[in-house]
Amino acid sequence: VAWLENFILPMGFPNKLRAAISADAFVTYANEGQDKNLERFLEGIADTGRRGPKEALRVLYEIVGDDQPQAEELLDLVFRLSVASDAFFVPNLDRDRYLRRVENIE
């Protein structure tokens, strides 16, 4: 996973993803007086599927860091996500092959 974060996914991706999908905890947990990071994160993940493509696009836009991202920025992110998801499940990963795939899009 660390290799994917360092070489395939965009710089700072884990933090940007966490910030983009963490649901607002104020309403849900205001009366409990505690911050539940795991619950917020999981709720955010669920929302990207439950709320349809609009929510998923909002998360992608937020990860790119722009309200009006260029098509190239979104395509780069989505391509890197697809390469990372493919590489994540491959036993005996040929890292050079995956690096070449990502480098060829730039």
N, C-alpha and C positions, 0 to 999 in steps of 0.2 A: 504494500500500500504506500509506503514512504517513497519508493521508486516512482510510482505513478504520480504522486503529488509533486515530486521534484523534477520530473522530466517530461511527463505527458500533459498533465493538467496545467492550466494557467497559474502564474505566480499568485499566491495568496488565496487560491481557490477554496480550501477548507474553511477559512475564516469568513470569506464572502458568502459561501453557501450557508453556513450556520447563521449568519446575520440575516440573510435573505429569507430563510424559511422558518426562523423562530417565531412562533405565533405570539401575539401580544398577550402577555401574562397578566396585565393589570386587571382586566375585567374578571377573568377566570379565578385568579388567586388573591384578589384584593382583600377578601375577608379572612383569608388564612394567614396573611402576614409572612409569606415565604415565597421565594423564587424557586420554581421547579424547572430547571434547565432541560432535563431530559424529556419531561412531559411536553414542554414548549417545542422542542426540536422535533419530537415524534408527531406532534399535532401539525407542525409546519409541513413535514413530509407528507402526511395524509392529505392535507389541504391541496397540495399540488396535483393530486390525482382526483380528489373529490370535487374540486371546484372547476375542473376542466382545463382546457388549454389556455384560457386567459390567465389563470393563476400560475401555470407553468411558465408562460411567457414573461409574466411579471418577475418571477424569480430569475430567469435568464437575463432580463434587462438589468436587474439589480446586481447580478454577479458581474456583468460587463461594466457596470458603474455609470450608466448613462440613460436618461429618459428617452433619448432618440439615438440609439446606437446605429452604427453603420452596419450594413448587411454583412460585410466581411468579418466584423467583430463577432457577431452572433454565429455565423457559419464556423469560424475558427473554434469557438467555445463548444458548439454542438459536435463538431468533428472530433475534438479532443475528448469529449465525454464518451463518444461512441468507441474510440480507440481504447480509452481506459477501461470501459466496461467489458470490451472484448478481451483485453489483456488480463483483466482481473481473474477470469475463469480459466485461463490457459495454464495447464501444468507445464513445467519446464519451459518457461517463457523465453523466447529468443528476443532479448531486449534490443539488440541492434536493429532487428527487423521493425519493431514498433517505433523506435526512434526515427528510422528512415521514413516511415509513414507520416509522422508528424512533421518532420523537417521538410518534406516534399510539398506541404501545403503553404509554406511561407513564401 
